[in-house]
């Protein structure tokens, strides 16, 4: 399953009317994939919706470190060079 920005927001925000459905879909599959650009877009969306920044960043950190979710990282030359 590819997890896009709206899917992450539904998982993150328990107030979203699609939250329960998002959890069911997330739990129903073992193959989970997202992209570093999606994580960046999620942060921007969460901030725009006035979600607590600490909670937002903790959620992204958890996604990035969860071995059950493959994150495709797009690295720039500067990132690869350690700049």
mmCIF file of the N, C-alpha and C atoms, coordinates in Angstrom:
data_MODEL
# 
_entry.id   MODEL 
# 
loop_
_atom_site.group_PDB 
_atom_site.id 
_atom_site.type_symbol 
_atom_site.label_atom_id 
_atom_site.label_alt_id 
_atom_site.label_comp_id 
_atom_site.label_asym_id 
_atom_site.label_entity_id 
_atom_site.label_seq_id 
_atom_site.pdbx_PDB_ins_code 
_atom_site.Cartn_x 
_atom_site.Cartn_y 
_atom_site.Cartn_z 
_atom_site.occupancy 
_atom_site.B_iso_or_equiv 
_atom_site.pdbx_formal_charge 
_atom_site.auth_seq_id 
_atom_site.auth_comp_id 
_atom_site.auth_asym_id 
_atom_site.auth_atom_id 
_atom_site.pdbx_PDB_model_num 
ATOM 1   N N  . UNK A 1 1  ? 0.841   -1.161 0.000  1.00 0.00 ? 1  UNK A N  1 
ATOM 2   C CA . UNK A 1 1  ? 0.000   0.000  0.000  1.00 0.00 ? 1  UNK A CA 1 
ATOM 3   C C  . UNK A 1 1  ? 0.895   1.235  0.000  1.00 0.00 ? 1  UNK A C  1 
ATOM 4   N N  . UNK A 1 2  ? 0.648   2.158  -0.920 1.00 0.00 ? 2  UNK A N  1 
ATOM 5   C CA . UNK A 1 2  ? 1.348   3.431  -0.894 1.00 0.00 ? 2  UNK A CA 1 
ATOM 6   C C  . UNK A 1 2  ? 0.599   4.367  0.036  1.00 0.00 ? 2  UNK A C  1 
ATOM 7   N N  . UNK A 1 3  ? 1.285   4.931  0.995  1.00 0.00 ? 3  UNK A N  1 
ATOM 8   C CA . UNK A 1 3  ? 0.662   5.841  1.957  1.00 0.00 ? 3  UNK A CA 1 
ATOM 9   C C  . UNK A 1 3  ? 0.970   7.263  1.517  1.00 0.00 ? 3  UNK A C  1 
ATOM 10  N N  . UNK A 1 4  ? -0.064  7.977  1.095  1.00 0.00 ? 4  UNK A N  1 
ATOM 11  C CA . UNK A 1 4  ? 0.120   9.348  0.650  1.00 0.00 ? 4  UNK A CA 1 
ATOM 12  C C  . UNK A 1 4  ? -0.143  10.329 1.792  1.00 0.00 ? 4  UNK A C  1 
ATOM 13  N N  . UNK A 1 5  ? -0.059  11.602 1.486  1.00 0.00 ? 5  UNK A N  1 
ATOM 14  C CA . UNK A 1 5  ? -0.195  12.638 2.505  1.00 0.00 ? 5  UNK A CA 1 
ATOM 15  C C  . UNK A 1 5  ? -1.551  12.582 3.208  1.00 0.00 ? 5  UNK A C  1 
ATOM 16  N N  . UNK A 1 6  ? -2.613  12.428 2.448  1.00 0.00 ? 6  UNK A N  1 
ATOM 17  C CA . UNK A 1 6  ? -3.938  12.389 3.067  1.00 0.00 ? 6  UNK A CA 1 
ATOM 18  C C  . UNK A 1 6  ? -4.101  11.144 3.936  1.00 0.00 ? 6  UNK A C  1 
ATOM 19  N N  . UNK A 1 7  ? -3.499  10.035 3.510  1.00 0.00 ? 7  UNK A N  1 
ATOM 20  C CA . UNK A 1 7  ? -3.544  8.822  4.331  1.00 0.00 ? 7  UNK A CA 1 
ATOM 21  C C  . UNK A 1 7  ? -2.815  9.014  5.653  1.00 0.00 ? 7  UNK A C  1 
ATOM 22  N N  . UNK A 1 8  ? -1.657  9.661  5.594  1.00 0.00 ? 8  UNK A N  1 
ATOM 23  C CA . UNK A 1 8  ? -0.921  9.950  6.837  1.00 0.00 ? 8  UNK A CA 1 
ATOM 24  C C  . UNK A 1 8  ? -1.737  10.857 7.750  1.00 0.00 ? 8  UNK A C  1 
ATOM 25  N N  . UNK A 1 9  ? -2.380  11.868 7.160  1.00 0.00 ? 9  UNK A N  1 
ATOM 26  C CA . UNK A 1 9  ? -3.169  12.786 7.978  1.00 0.00 ? 9  UNK A CA 1 
ATOM 27  C C  . UNK A 1 9  ? -4.331  12.053 8.643  1.00 0.00 ? 9  UNK A C  1 
ATOM 28  N N  . UNK A 1 10 ? -4.975  11.144 7.914  1.00 0.00 ? 10 UNK A N  1 
ATOM 29  C CA . UNK A 1 10 ? -6.077  10.371 8.503  1.00 0.00 ? 10 UNK A CA 1 
ATOM 30  C C  . UNK A 1 10 ? -5.577  9.468  9.631  1.00 0.00 ? 10 UNK A C  1 
ATOM 31  N N  . UNK A 1 11 ? -4.391  8.894  9.473  1.00 0.00 ? 11 UNK A N  1 
ATOM 32  C CA . UNK A 1 11 ? -3.814  8.074  10.545 1.00 0.00 ? 11 UNK A CA 1 
ATOM 33  C C  . UNK A 1 11 ? -3.448  8.924  11.752 1.00 0.00 ? 11 UNK A C  1 
ATOM 34  N N  . UNK A 1 12 ? -2.921  10.100 11.506 1.00 0.00 ? 12 UNK A N  1 
ATOM 35  C CA . UNK A 1 12 ? -2.413  10.981 12.549 1.00 0.00 ? 12 UNK A CA 1 
ATOM 36  C C  . UNK A 1 12 ? -3.527  11.640 13.368 1.00 0.00 ? 12 UNK A C  1 
ATOM 37  N N  . UNK A 1 13 ? -4.554  12.117 12.693 1.00 0.00 ? 13 UNK A N  1 
ATOM 38  C CA . UNK A 1 13 ? -5.582  12.945 13.335 1.00 0.00 ? 13 UNK A CA 1 
ATOM 39  C C  . UNK A 1 13 ? -6.794  12.112 13.748 1.00 0.00 ? 13 UNK A C  1 
ATOM 40  N N  . UNK A 1 14 ? -6.873  11.806 15.016 1.00 0.00 ? 14 UNK A N  1 
ATOM 41  C CA . UNK A 1 14 ? -7.976  10.984 15.535 1.00 0.00 ? 14 UNK A CA 1 
ATOM 42  C C  . UNK A 1 14 ? -9.325  11.679 15.381 1.00 0.00 ? 14 UNK A C  1 
ATOM 43  N N  . UNK A 1 15 ? -9.322  12.977 15.155 1.00 0.00 ? 15 UNK A N  1 
ATOM 44  C CA . UNK A 1 15 ? -10.580 13.714 14.970 1.00 0.00 ? 15 UNK A CA 1 
ATOM 45  C C  . UNK A 1 15 ? -11.128 13.580 13.552 1.00 0.00 ? 15 UNK A C  1 
ATOM 46  N N  . UNK A 1 16 ? -10.295 13.143 12.624 1.00 0.00 ? 16 UNK A N  1 
ATOM 47  C CA . UNK A 1 16 ? -10.707 12.990 11.228 1.00 0.00 ? 16 UNK A CA 1 
ATOM 48  C C  . UNK A 1 16 ? -11.751 11.885 11.136 1.00 0.00 ? 16 UNK A C  1 
ATOM 49  N N  . UNK A 1 17 ? -12.809 12.134 10.388 1.00 0.00 ? 17 UNK A N  1 
ATOM 50  C CA . UNK A 1 17 ? -13.892 11.144 10.282 1.00 0.00 ? 17 UNK A CA 1 
ATOM 51  C C  . UNK A 1 17 ? -13.429 9.865  9.568  1.00 0.00 ? 17 UNK A C  1 
ATOM 52  N N  . UNK A 1 18 ? -12.277 9.906  8.896  1.00 0.00 ? 18 UNK A N  1 
ATOM 53  C CA . UNK A 1 18 ? -11.744 8.732  8.212  1.00 0.00 ? 18 UNK A CA 1 
ATOM 54  C C  . UNK A 1 18 ? -10.661 8.019  9.027  1.00 0.00 ? 18 UNK A C  1 
ATOM 55  N N  . UNK A 1 19 ? -10.416 8.461  10.245 1.00 0.00 ? 19 UNK A N  1 
ATOM 56  C CA . UNK A 1 19 ? -9.337  7.910  11.069 1.00 0.00 ? 19 UNK A CA 1 
ATOM 57  C C  . UNK A 1 19 ? -9.488  6.397  11.285 1.00 0.00 ? 19 UNK A C  1 
ATOM 58  N N  . UNK A 1 20 ? -10.642 5.963  11.702 1.00 0.00 ? 20 UNK A N  1 
ATOM 59  C CA . UNK A 1 20 ? -10.872 4.530  11.957 1.00 0.00 ? 20 UNK A CA 1 
ATOM 60  C C  . UNK A 1 20 ? -10.682 3.711  10.691 1.00 0.00 ? 20 UNK A C  1 
ATOM 61  N N  . UNK A 1 21 ? -11.188 4.209  9.583  1.00 0.00 ? 21 UNK A N  1 
ATOM 62  C CA . UNK A 1 21 ? -11.029 3.520  8.310  1.00 0.00 ? 21 UNK A CA 1 
ATOM 63  C C  . UNK A 1 21 ? -9.556  3.454  7.903  1.00 0.00 ? 21 UNK A C  1 
ATOM 64  N N  . UNK A 1 22 ? -8.833  4.536  8.119  1.00 0.00 ? 22 UNK A N  1 
ATOM 65  C CA . UNK A 1 22 ? -7.400  4.566  7.785  1.00 0.00 ? 22 UNK A CA 1 
ATOM 66  C C  . UNK A 1 22 ? -6.627  3.540  8.606  1.00 0.00 ? 22 UNK A C  1 
ATOM 67  N N  . UNK A 1 23 ? -6.957  3.420  9.865  1.00 0.00 ? 23 UNK A N  1 
ATOM 68  C CA . UNK A 1 23 ? -6.287  2.436  10.726 1.00 0.00 ? 23 UNK A CA 1 
ATOM 69  C C  . UNK A 1 23 ? -6.591  1.024  10.247 1.00 0.00 ? 23 UNK A C  1 
ATOM 70  N N  . UNK A 1 24 ? -7.850  0.768  9.885  1.00 0.00 ? 24 UNK A N  1 
ATOM 71  C CA . UNK A 1 24 ? -8.217  -0.562 9.380  1.00 0.00 ? 24 UNK A CA 1 
ATOM 72  C C  . UNK A 1 24 ? -7.440  -0.895 8.102  1.00 0.00 ? 24 UNK A C  1 
ATOM 73  N N  . UNK A 1 25 ? -7.371  0.043  7.183  1.00 0.00 ? 25 UNK A N  1 
ATOM 74  C CA . UNK A 1 25 ? -6.633  -0.183 5.933  1.00 0.00 ? 25 UNK A CA 1 
ATOM 75  C C  . UNK A 1 25 ? -5.151  -0.381 6.221  1.00 0.00 ? 25 UNK A C  1 
ATOM 76  N N  . UNK A 1 26 ? -4.596  0.438  7.084  1.00 0.00 ? 26 UNK A N  1 
ATOM 77  C CA . UNK A 1 26 ? -3.177  0.347  7.435  1.00 0.00 ? 26 UNK A CA 1 
ATOM 78  C C  . UNK A 1 26 ? -2.875  -1.018 8.043  1.00 0.00 ? 26 UNK A C  1 
ATOM 79  N N  . UNK A 1 27 ? -3.719  -1.460 8.951  1.00 0.00 ? 27 UNK A N  1 
ATOM 80  C CA . UNK A 1 27 ? -3.511  -2.744 9.635  1.00 0.00 ? 27 UNK A CA 1 
ATOM 81  C C  . UNK A 1 27 ? -3.778  -3.953 8.736  1.00 0.00 ? 27 UNK A C  1 
ATOM 82  N N  . UNK A 1 28 ? -4.487  -3.743 7.623  1.00 0.00 ? 28 UNK A N  1 
ATOM 83  C CA . UNK A 1 28 ? -4.871  -4.875 6.769  1.00 0.00 ? 28 UNK A CA 1 
ATOM 84  C C  . UNK A 1 28 ? -3.773  -5.316 5.805  1.00 0.00 ? 28 UNK A C  1 
ATOM 85  N N  . UNK A 1 29 ? -2.688  -4.581 5.742  1.00 0.00 ? 29 UNK A N  1 
ATOM 86  C CA . UNK A 1 29 ? -1.628  -4.940 4.803  1.00 0.00 ? 29 UNK A CA 1 
ATOM 87  C C  . UNK A 1 29 ? -0.269  -4.937 5.487  1.00 0.00 ? 29 UNK A C  1 
ATOM 88  N N  . UNK A 1 30 ? 0.611   -5.730 4.953  1.00 0.00 ? 30 UNK A N  1 
ATOM 89  C CA . UNK A 1 30 ? 1.979   -5.791 5.489  1.00 0.00 ? 30 UNK A CA 1 
ATOM 90  C C  . UNK A 1 30 ? 2.933   -4.978 4.620  1.00 0.00 ? 30 UNK A C  1 
ATOM 91  N N  . UNK A 1 31 ? 2.568   -4.757 3.363  1.00 0.00 ? 31 UNK A N  1 
ATOM 92  C CA . UNK A 1 31 ? 3.424   -4.006 2.442  1.00 0.00 ? 31 UNK A CA 1 
ATOM 93  C C  . UNK A 1 31 ? 3.013   -2.538 2.486  1.00 0.00 ? 31 UNK A C  1 
ATOM 94  N N  . UNK A 1 32 ? 3.838   -1.722 3.124  1.00 0.00 ? 32 UNK A N  1 
ATOM 95  C CA . UNK A 1 32 ? 3.534   -0.296 3.282  1.00 0.00 ? 32 UNK A CA 1 
ATOM 96  C C  . UNK A 1 32 ? 4.710   0.511  2.740  1.00 0.00 ? 32 UNK A C  1 
ATOM 97  N N  . UNK A 1 33 ? 4.402   1.512  1.929  1.00 0.00 ? 33 UNK A N  1 
ATOM 98  C CA . UNK A 1 33 ? 5.426   2.297  1.266  1.00 0.00 ? 33 UNK A CA 1 
ATOM 99  C C  . UNK A 1 33 ? 5.027   3.763  1.267  1.00 0.00 ? 33 UNK A C  1 
ATOM 100 N N  . UNK A 1 34 ? 5.999   4.645  1.487  1.00 0.00 ? 34 UNK A N  1 
ATOM 101 C CA . UNK A 1 34 ? 5.773   6.078  1.328  1.00 0.00 ? 34 UNK A CA 1 
ATOM 102 C C  . UNK A 1 34 ? 7.074   6.698  0.848  1.00 0.00 ? 34 UNK A C  1 
ATOM 103 N N  . UNK A 1 35 ? 7.097   7.998  0.712  1.00 0.00 ? 35 UNK A N  1 
ATOM 104 C CA . UNK A 1 35 ? 8.240   8.708  0.144  1.00 0.00 ? 35 UNK A CA 1 
ATOM 105 C C  . UNK A 1 35 ? 8.599   9.879  1.058  1.00 0.00 ? 35 UNK A C  1 
ATOM 106 N N  . UNK A 1 36 ? 9.868   10.246 1.057  1.00 0.00 ? 36 UNK A N  1 
ATOM 107 C CA . UNK A 1 36 ? 10.304  11.367 1.892  1.00 0.00 ? 36 UNK A CA 1 
ATOM 108 C C  . UNK A 1 36 ? 9.575   12.651 1.519  1.00 0.00 ? 36 UNK A C  1 
ATOM 109 N N  . UNK A 1 37 ? 9.216   12.826 0.253  1.00 0.00 ? 37 UNK A N  1 
ATOM 110 C CA . UNK A 1 37 ? 8.453   14.015 -0.138 1.00 0.00 ? 37 UNK A CA 1 
ATOM 111 C C  . UNK A 1 37 ? 7.065   14.012 0.495  1.00 0.00 ? 37 UNK A C  1 
ATOM 112 N N  . UNK A 1 38 ? 6.472   12.836 0.633  1.00 0.00 ? 38 UNK A N  1 
ATOM 113 C CA . UNK A 1 38 ? 5.167   12.721 1.294  1.00 0.00 ? 38 UNK A CA 1 
ATOM 114 C C  . UNK A 1 38 ? 5.298   13.131 2.762  1.00 0.00 ? 38 UNK A C  1 
ATOM 115 N N  . UNK A 1 39 ? 6.367   12.706 3.410  1.00 0.00 ? 39 UNK A N  1 
ATOM 116 C CA . UNK A 1 39 ? 6.576   13.086 4.807  1.00 0.00 ? 39 UNK A CA 1 
ATOM 117 C C  . UNK A 1 39 ? 6.730   14.606 4.935  1.00 0.00 ? 39 UNK A C  1 
ATOM 118 N N  . UNK A 1 40 ? 7.467   15.207 4.016  1.00 0.00 ? 40 UNK A N  1 
ATOM 119 C CA . UNK A 1 40 ? 7.639   16.661 4.039  1.00 0.00 ? 40 UNK A CA 1 
ATOM 120 C C  . UNK A 1 40 ? 6.304   17.374 3.816  1.00 0.00 ? 40 UNK A C  1 
ATOM 121 N N  . UNK A 1 41 ? 5.525   16.881 2.872  1.00 0.00 ? 41 UNK A N  1 
ATOM 122 C CA . UNK A 1 41 ? 4.217   17.474 2.603  1.00 0.00 ? 41 UNK A CA 1 
ATOM 123 C C  . UNK A 1 41 ? 3.281   17.293 3.800  1.00 0.00 ? 41 UNK A C  1 
ATOM 124 N N  . UNK A 1 42 ? 3.365   16.140 4.459  1.00 0.00 ? 42 UNK A N  1 
ATOM 125 C CA . UNK A 1 42 ? 2.547   15.898 5.650  1.00 0.00 ? 42 UNK A CA 1 
ATOM 126 C C  . UNK A 1 42 ? 2.849   16.928 6.732  1.00 0.00 ? 42 UNK A C  1 
ATOM 127 N N  . UNK A 1 43 ? 4.133   17.210 6.965  1.00 0.00 ? 43 UNK A N  1 
ATOM 128 C CA . UNK A 1 43 ? 4.505   18.191 7.990  1.00 0.00 ? 43 UNK A CA 1 
ATOM 129 C C  . UNK A 1 43 ? 3.886   19.548 7.660  1.00 0.00 ? 43 UNK A C  1 
ATOM 130 N N  . UNK A 1 44 ? 3.995   19.970 6.408  1.00 0.00 ? 44 UNK A N  1 
ATOM 131 C CA . UNK A 1 44 ? 3.417   21.249 5.999  1.00 0.00 ? 44 UNK A CA 1 
ATOM 132 C C  . UNK A 1 44 ? 1.902   21.266 6.207  1.00 0.00 ? 44 UNK A C  1 
ATOM 133 N N  . UNK A 1 45 ? 1.235   20.177 5.854  1.00 0.00 ? 45 UNK A N  1 
ATOM 134 C CA . UNK A 1 45 ? -0.220  20.090 6.024  1.00 0.00 ? 45 UNK A CA 1 
ATOM 135 C C  . UNK A 1 45 ? -0.602  20.105 7.497  1.00 0.00 ? 45 UNK A C  1 
ATOM 136 N N  . UNK A 1 46 ? 0.117   19.358 8.304  1.00 0.00 ? 46 UNK A N  1 
ATOM 137 C CA . UNK A 1 46 ? -0.191  19.319 9.738  1.00 0.00 ? 46 UNK A CA 1 
ATOM 138 C C  . UNK A 1 46 ? -0.014  20.697 10.376 1.00 0.00 ? 46 UNK A C  1 
ATOM 139 N N  . UNK A 1 47 ? 1.043   21.390 9.992  1.00 0.00 ? 47 UNK A N  1 
ATOM 140 C CA . UNK A 1 47 ? 1.262   22.742 10.519 1.00 0.00 ? 47 UNK A CA 1 
ATOM 141 C C  . UNK A 1 47 ? 0.151   23.679 10.060 1.00 0.00 ? 47 UNK A C  1 
ATOM 142 N N  . UNK A 1 48 ? -0.240  23.562 8.788  1.00 0.00 ? 48 UNK A N  1 
ATOM 143 C CA . UNK A 1 48 ? -1.329  24.397 8.267  1.00 0.00 ? 48 UNK A CA 1 
ATOM 144 C C  . UNK A 1 48 ? -2.642  24.139 9.001  1.00 0.00 ? 48 UNK A C  1 
ATOM 145 N N  . UNK A 1 49 ? -2.822  22.909 9.446  1.00 0.00 ? 49 UNK A N  1 
ATOM 146 C CA . UNK A 1 49 ? -4.042  22.560 10.197 1.00 0.00 ? 49 UNK A CA 1 
ATOM 147 C C  . UNK A 1 49 ? -3.879  22.767 11.697 1.00 0.00 ? 49 UNK A C  1 
ATOM 148 N N  . UNK A 1 50 ? -2.767  23.377 12.067 1.00 0.00 ? 50 UNK A N  1 
ATOM 149 C CA . UNK A 1 50 ? -2.463  23.740 13.452 1.00 0.00 ? 50 UNK A CA 1 
ATOM 150 C C  . UNK A 1 50 ? -2.343  22.554 14.402 1.00 0.00 ? 50 UNK A C  1 
ATOM 151 N N  . UNK A 1 51 ? -1.837  21.459 13.874 1.00 0.00 ? 51 UNK A N  1 
ATOM 152 C CA . UNK A 1 51 ? -1.538  20.310 14.737 1.00 0.00 ? 51 UNK A CA 1 
ATOM 153 C C  . UNK A 1 51 ? -0.321  20.670 15.584 1.00 0.00 ? 51 UNK A C  1 
ATOM 154 N N  . UNK A 1 52 ? -0.233  20.147 16.784 1.00 0.00 ? 52 UNK A N  1 
ATOM 155 C CA . UNK A 1 52 ? 0.946   20.423 17.613 1.00 0.00 ? 52 UNK A CA 1 
ATOM 156 C C  . UNK A 1 52 ? 2.225   19.976 16.893 1.00 0.00 ? 52 UNK A C  1 
ATOM 157 N N  . UNK A 1 53 ? 3.192   20.871 16.806 1.00 0.00 ? 53 UNK A N  1 
ATOM 158 C CA . UNK A 1 53 ? 4.419   20.577 16.060 1.00 0.00 ? 53 UNK A CA 1 
ATOM 159 C C  . UNK A 1 53 ? 5.171   19.393 16.648 1.00 0.00 ? 53 UNK A C  1 
ATOM 160 N N  . UNK A 1 54 ? 5.244   19.315 17.962 1.00 0.00 ? 54 UNK A N  1 
ATOM 161 C CA . UNK A 1 54 ? 5.963   18.199 18.589 1.00 0.00 ? 54 UNK A CA 1 
ATOM 162 C C  . UNK A 1 54 ? 5.313   16.872 18.226 1.00 0.00 ? 54 UNK A C  1 
ATOM 163 N N  . UNK A 1 55 ? 3.989   16.812 18.252 1.00 0.00 ? 55 UNK A N  1 
ATOM 164 C CA . UNK A 1 55 ? 3.274   15.579 17.884 1.00 0.00 ? 55 UNK A CA 1 
ATOM 165 C C  . UNK A 1 55 ? 3.496   15.235 16.418 1.00 0.00 ? 55 UNK A C  1 
ATOM 166 N N  . UNK A 1 56 ? 3.478   16.255 15.573 1.00 0.00 ? 56 UNK A N  1 
ATOM 167 C CA . UNK A 1 56 ? 3.696   16.057 14.140 1.00 0.00 ? 56 UNK A CA 1 
ATOM 168 C C  . UNK A 1 56 ? 5.072   15.467 13.877 1.00 0.00 ? 56 UNK A C  1 
ATOM 169 N N  . UNK A 1 57 ? 6.088   16.066 14.473 1.00 0.00 ? 57 UNK A N  1 
ATOM 170 C CA . UNK A 1 57 ? 7.459   15.593 14.252 1.00 0.00 ? 57 UNK A CA 1 
ATOM 171 C C  . UNK A 1 57 ? 7.684   14.218 14.855 1.00 0.00 ? 57 UNK A C  1 
ATOM 172 N N  . UNK A 1 58 ? 7.062   13.942 15.989 1.00 0.00 ? 58 UNK A N  1 
ATOM 173 C CA . UNK A 1 58 ? 7.173   12.611 16.599 1.00 0.00 ? 58 UNK A CA 1 
ATOM 174 C C  . UNK A 1 58 ? 6.537   11.563 15.685 1.00 0.00 ? 58 UNK A C  1 
ATOM 175 N N  . UNK A 1 59 ? 5.403   11.896 15.077 1.00 0.00 ? 59 UNK A N  1 
ATOM 176 C CA . UNK A 1 59 ? 4.718   10.983 14.158 1.00 0.00 ? 59 UNK A CA 1 
ATOM 177 C C  . UNK A 1 59 ? 5.597   10.684 12.942 1.00 0.00 ? 59 UNK A C  1 
ATOM 178 N N  . UNK A 1 60 ? 6.191   11.721 12.365 1.00 0.00 ? 60 UNK A N  1 
ATOM 179 C CA . UNK A 1 60 ? 7.060   11.536 11.198 1.00 0.00 ? 60 UNK A CA 1 
ATOM 180 C C  . UNK A 1 60 ? 8.294   10.701 11.570 1.00 0.00 ? 60 UNK A C  1 
ATOM 181 N N  . UNK A 1 61 ? 8.840   10.966 12.725 1.00 0.00 ? 61 UNK A N  1 
ATOM 182 C CA . UNK A 1 61 ? 9.997   10.181 13.182 1.00 0.00 ? 61 UNK A CA 1 
ATOM 183 C C  . UNK A 1 61 ? 9.610   8.713  13.330 1.00 0.00 ? 61 UNK A C  1 
ATOM 184 N N  . UNK A 1 62 ? 8.424   8.455  13.879 1.00 0.00 ? 62 UNK A N  1 
ATOM 185 C CA . UNK A 1 62 ? 7.948   7.078  14.053 1.00 0.00 ? 62 UNK A CA 1 
ATOM 186 C C  . UNK A 1 62 ? 7.747   6.396  12.698 1.00 0.00 ? 62 UNK A C  1 
ATOM 187 N N  . UNK A 1 63 ? 7.187   7.113  11.737 1.00 0.00 ? 63 UNK A N  1 
ATOM 188 C CA . UNK A 1 63 ? 6.998   6.557  10.393 1.00 0.00 ? 63 UNK A CA 1 
ATOM 189 C C  . UNK A 1 63 ? 8.360   6.227  9.776  1.00 0.00 ? 63 UNK A C  1 
ATOM 190 N N  . UNK A 1 64 ? 9.288   7.164  9.892  1.00 0.00 ? 64 UNK A N  1 
ATOM 191 C CA . UNK A 1 64 ? 10.610  6.985  9.302  1.00 0.00 ? 64 UNK A CA 1 
ATOM 192 C C  . UNK A 1 64 ? 11.417  5.856  9.904  1.00 0.00 ? 64 UNK A C  1 
ATOM 193 N N  . UNK A 1 65 ? 11.145  5.530  11.147 1.00 0.00 ? 65 UNK A N  1 
ATOM 194 C CA . UNK A 1 65 ? 11.917  4.482  11.816 1.00 0.00 ? 65 UNK A CA 1 
ATOM 195 C C  . UNK A 1 65 ? 11.164  3.157  11.939 1.00 0.00 ? 65 UNK A C  1 
ATOM 196 N N  . UNK A 1 66 ? 9.933   3.108  11.455 1.00 0.00 ? 66 UNK A N  1 
ATOM 197 C CA . UNK A 1 66 ? 9.119   1.895  11.533 1.00 0.00 ? 66 UNK A CA 1 
ATOM 198 C C  . UNK A 1 66 ? 9.564   0.905  10.454 1.00 0.00 ? 66 UNK A C  1 
ATOM 199 N N  . UNK A 1 67 ? 10.069  -0.237 10.864 1.00 0.00 ? 67 UNK A N  1 
ATOM 200 C CA . UNK A 1 67 ? 10.550  -1.226 9.896  1.00 0.00 ? 67 UNK A CA 1 
ATOM 201 C C  . UNK A 1 67 ? 9.413   -1.824 9.056  1.00 0.00 ? 67 UNK A C  1 
ATOM 202 N N  . UNK A 1 68 ? 8.171   -1.605 9.457  1.00 0.00 ? 68 UNK A N  1 
ATOM 203 C CA . UNK A 1 68 ? 7.026   -2.116 8.696  1.00 0.00 ? 68 UNK A CA 1 
ATOM 204 C C  . UNK A 1 68 ? 6.618   -1.170 7.565  1.00 0.00 ? 68 UNK A C  1 
ATOM 205 N N  . UNK A 1 69 ? 7.273   -0.006 7.491  1.00 0.00 ? 69 UNK A N  1 
ATOM 206 C CA . UNK A 1 69 ? 6.976   0.970  6.441  1.00 0.00 ? 69 UNK A CA 1 
ATOM 207 C C  . UNK A 1 69 ? 8.267   1.276  5.689  1.00 0.00 ? 69 UNK A C  1 
ATOM 208 N N  . UNK A 1 70 ? 8.258   1.021  4.400  1.00 0.00 ? 70 UNK A N  1 
ATOM 209 C CA . UNK A 1 70 ? 9.424   1.364  3.591  1.00 0.00 ? 70 UNK A CA 1 
ATOM 210 C C  . UNK A 1 70 ? 9.291   2.818  3.152  1.00 0.00 ? 70 UNK A C  1 
ATOM 211 N N  . UNK A 1 71 ? 10.302  3.612  3.452  1.00 0.00 ? 71 UNK A N  1 
ATOM 212 C CA . UNK A 1 71 ? 10.324  5.010  3.034  1.00 0.00 ? 71 UNK A CA 1 
ATOM 213 C C  . UNK A 1 71 ? 11.372  5.151  1.929  1.00 0.00 ? 71 UNK A C  1 
ATOM 214 N N  . UNK A 1 72 ? 10.935  5.659  0.799  1.00 0.00 ? 72 UNK A N  1 
ATOM 215 C CA . UNK A 1 72 ? 11.856  5.961  -0.289 1.00 0.00 ? 72 UNK A CA 1 
ATOM 216 C C  . UNK A 1 72 ? 12.414  7.355  -0.002 1.00 0.00 ? 72 UNK A C  1 
ATOM 217 N N  . UNK A 1 73 ? 13.707  7.420  0.222  1.00 0.00 ? 73 UNK A N  1 
ATOM 218 C CA . UNK A 1 73 ? 14.344  8.702  0.546  1.00 0.00 ? 73 UNK A CA 1 
ATOM 219 C C  . UNK A 1 73 ? 14.941  9.302  -0.715 1.00 0.00 ? 73 UNK A C  1 
ATOM 220 N N  . UNK A 1 74 ? 14.557  10.507 -1.028 1.00 0.00 ? 74 UNK A N  1 
ATOM 221 C CA . UNK A 1 74 ? 15.120  11.242 -2.160 1.00 0.00 ? 74 UNK A CA 1 
ATOM 222 C C  . UNK A 1 74 ? 16.234  12.110 -1.608 1.00 0.00 ? 74 UNK A C  1 
ATOM 223 N N  . UNK A 1 75 ? 17.457  11.774 -1.961 1.00 0.00 ? 75 UNK A N  1 
ATOM 224 C CA . UNK A 1 75 ? 18.606  12.511 -1.467 1.00 0.00 ? 75 UNK A CA 1 
ATOM 225 C C  . UNK A 1 75 ? 19.161  13.420 -2.559 1.00 0.00 ? 75 UNK A C  1 
ATOM 226 N N  . UNK A 1 76 ? 19.519  14.621 -2.171 1.00 0.00 ? 76 UNK A N  1 
ATOM 227 C CA . UNK A 1 76 ? 20.142  15.544 -3.107 1.00 0.00 ? 76 UNK A CA 1 
ATOM 228 C C  . UNK A 1 76 ? 21.641  15.351 -3.085 1.00 0.00 ? 76 UNK A C  1 
ATOM 229 N N  . UNK A 1 77 ? 22.344  15.944 -4.008 1.00 0.00 ? 77 UNK A N  1 
ATOM 230 C CA . UNK A 1 77 ? 23.798  15.862 -4.008 1.00 0.00 ? 77 UNK A CA 1 
ATOM 231 C C  . UNK A 1 77 ? 24.381  16.399 -2.698 1.00 0.00 ? 77 UNK A C  1 
ATOM 232 N N  . UNK A 1 78 ? 23.825  17.496 -2.212 1.00 0.00 ? 78 UNK A N  1 
ATOM 233 C CA . UNK A 1 78 ? 24.318  18.087 -0.965 1.00 0.00 ? 78 UNK A CA 1 
ATOM 234 C C  . UNK A 1 78 ? 24.122  17.132 0.206  1.00 0.00 ? 78 UNK A C  1 
ATOM 235 N N  . UNK A 1 79 ? 22.980  16.434 0.226  1.00 0.00 ? 79 UNK A N  1 
ATOM 236 C CA . UNK A 1 79 ? 22.708  15.477 1.292  1.00 0.00 ? 79 UNK A CA 1 
ATOM 237 C C  . UNK A 1 79 ? 23.684  14.308 1.224  1.00 0.00 ? 79 UNK A C  1 
ATOM 238 N N  . UNK A 1 80 ? 23.894  13.785 0.018  1.00 0.00 ? 80 UNK A N  1 
ATOM 239 C CA . UNK A 1 80 ? 24.821  12.664 -0.152 1.00 0.00 ? 80 UNK A CA 1 
ATOM 240 C C  . UNK A 1 80 ? 26.250  13.038 0.192  1.00 0.00 ? 80 UNK A C  1 
ATOM 241 N N  . UNK A 1 81 ? 26.600  14.305 -0.045 1.00 0.00 ? 81 UNK A N  1 
ATOM 242 C CA . UNK A 1 81 ? 27.971  14.759 0.222  1.00 0.00 ? 81 UNK A CA 1 
ATOM 243 C C  . UNK A 1 81 ? 28.167  15.123 1.693  1.00 0.00 ? 81 UNK A C  1 
ATOM 244 N N  . UNK A 1 82 ? 27.090  15.092 2.468  1.00 0.00 ? 82 UNK A N  1 
ATOM 245 C CA . UNK A 1 82 ? 27.184  15.411 3.886  1.00 0.00 ? 82 UNK A CA 1 
ATOM 246 C C  . UNK A 1 82 ? 27.219  16.899 4.169  1.00 0.00 ? 82 UNK A C  1 
ATOM 247 N N  . UNK A 1 83 ? 26.788  17.691 3.212  1.00 0.00 ? 83 UNK A N  1 
ATOM 248 C CA . UNK A 1 83 ? 26.779  19.149 3.385  1.00 0.00 ? 83 UNK A CA 1 
ATOM 249 C C  . UNK A 1 83 ? 25.638  19.606 4.242  1.00 0.00 ? 83 UNK A C  1 
# 
